[in-house]
Amino acid sequence: MLSCVDLHKSFDSVVALNGVALSFARGEVCAVIGPNGAGKTTLLNVLTGFIRADRGRCLLGTWDITALAPHRIALKGVSRTFQDLRLVKQLSVLDNVLLAFKPQMGESLWRALSRVGLSDQAAALRVRAAEVLSELRLSEHKHQPAGDLSYGQQKLLTIATCVATGANVLLLDEPFSGVDPGTRELVVKLIDTFRQKSKTVVFVEHDIDAVRRVADRVIAMSQGTVIADGAPEEILSRSEILESYL
Amino acid sequence: MTDGGPLLFVSGLIVGYEKKPVLNGVSLEVQAGEIVAIIGHNGAGKSTLLKSIFGLLAPWQGDIRIAEVPKKHHKPAALLRQGVAYVPQGNRVFGELTVKENLQIAASVVADQNLSREAFHRACNLFPVLPRRFSQRAATLSGGERQMLALAGAMITRPRLLLLDEPSLGLGPKLVGQALQTVSGIRSSTGAAILIVEQKVREVLTIADRTYVFRNGAVSYSGPADDLFDDAKLRSVFL
């Protein structure tokens, strides 16, 4: 579904990715773990076009997406969240979700001028957005500015925007950090739902209990390199992982 | 401050966003040199409290005093010069500036050049990774390194009251314990009182003297941090 070959990326003298080659299958839930500075977020940034690799290629199926802009990659069905959330904080919770839907038919010039079918379409999108917010238990906040939500609620909203895109590949940067136990359970269930819908989920995470619960596969990174890749029970019991990271 | 009085005194605080209240009459105290943890669910009002104390949100009702001086309408810049530092969630640093420039900006808050230099060196000793990255742009640091830079910047301002919003956010399992021990180290080396919001509940209890549990914008429990080491009690007040 999504893969990369021989990815290299350095920031000044710091090597963030050093020959990373990975492949993620349809319906797979894969956790990327490793100490701070291991290159985990850089990997997500390169896969989604936010950072250009110095060398290497990224593929979505057979499409080469290496040089595509982030919005082009998103339109091909790869959606992501960020550690620093990046919501439009002045807009309402509902509007943030509406913004995430793919460009609609009405956004063509002719449709916009003719107004044919626009109100039906807008109404349908609002219904769908309300469903997404309900799924994420954010309905009661839908008219509040996104910036007024707590951090944990904003984190849920970023996942809601990913859901709204209808993407088949979801890259989540630390979905469990900064959330309370109840929200944590909700995120666990959501990721399970993504798996049931055969979506590919790659998530960077430090919460190892959550990794054990939801991941089918764990990739451990250190200093820009993949040092282990396999089933959670195997990777999370290796002594070198335990010593260096846990 | 006056002998015996709390360094931070908050009474009957009501504040929110637009017309929706988030805190519904919160009262709490922090003594000089004390570490006080605030725990609670997402949306309980923990971060809103810190923003109010630091002058980023104007209280609707209630009283905020630092060393017995009312601070309800003070601006963040004035509070910073008076020894109150705030590290918000999400390791916010100046991404386009280098690590050293970020720390120099923090040091510029301290008027006395000798004290400023001393605070700068003390922070570099506490976070040895930072001097090694002096010339690197902060935006290219990892999440954990940016968090250290944010903490170091706050420490350099020589606060007597440090407000920390989830300093463990985004840190790997090993670093969470280290970061919280560093927070404890900041108290030991500077004598600052620390009011810390954390979701890593068990970890923060190991460094806190006292704890407040927030629920729906109000304090639902307060007491010595040690009391919540008992799992059953922690579950009853928090989960």
Chai-1 contact restraints between the chains, C-beta under 6 A:
chainA,res_idxA,chainB,res_idxB,connection_type,confidence,min_distance_angstrom,max_distance_angstrom,comment,restraint_id
A,F11,B,T140,contact,1.0,0.0,6.0,A-B,restraint_1
A,D12,B,Q136,contact,1.0,0.0,6.0,A-B,restraint_2
A,P35,B,G172,contact,1.0,0.0,6.0,A-B,restraint_3
A,N36,B,S142,contact,1.0,0.0,6.0,A-B,restraint_4
A,N36,B,G143,contact,1.0,0.0,6.0,A-B,restraint_5
A,N36,B,G144,contact,1.0,0.0,6.0,A-B,restraint_6
A,N36,B,G172,contact,1.0,0.0,6.0,A-B,restraint_7
A,N36,B,L175,contact,1.0,0.0,6.0,A-B,restraint_8
A,G37,B,S142,contact,1.0,0.0,6.0,A-B,restraint_9
A,Q83,B,G143,contact,1.0,0.0,6.0,A-B,restraint_10
A,Q83,B,G170,contact,1.0,0.0,6.0,A-B,restraint_11
A,D84,B,G90,contact,1.0,0.0,6.0,A-B,restraint_12
A,D148,B,Y17,contact,1.0,0.0,6.0,A-B,restraint_13
A,S150,B,N42,contact,1.0,0.0,6.0,A-B,restraint_14
A,S150,B,G43,contact,1.0,0.0,6.0,A-B,restraint_15
A,Y151,B,Q89,contact,1.0,0.0,6.0,A-B,restraint_16
A,G152,B,N42,contact,1.0,0.0,6.0,A-B,restraint_17
A,Q153,B,N42,contact,1.0,0.0,6.0,A-B,restraint_18
A,Q153,B,G43,contact,1.0,0.0,6.0,A-B,restraint_19
A,S177,B,L169,contact,1.0,0.0,6.0,A-B,restraint_20
A,S177,B,G170,contact,1.0,0.0,6.0,A-B,restraint_21
A,G178,B,E166,contact,1.0,0.0,6.0,A-B,restraint_22
A,G178,B,L169,contact,1.0,0.0,6.0,A-B,restraint_23
A,G178,B,Q199,contact,1.0,0.0,6.0,A-B,restraint_24
A,D180,B,H41,contact,1.0,0.0,6.0,A-B,restraint_25
A,D180,B,N42,contact,1.0,0.0,6.0,A-B,restraint_26
A,T183,B,N42,contact,1.0,0.0,6.0,A-B,restraint_27
A,H206,B,G172,contact,1.0,0.0,6.0,A-B,restraint_28
A,H206,B,P173,contact,1.0,0.0,6.0,A-B,restraint_29
A,L246,B,P173,contact,1.0,0.0,6.0,A-B,restraint_30
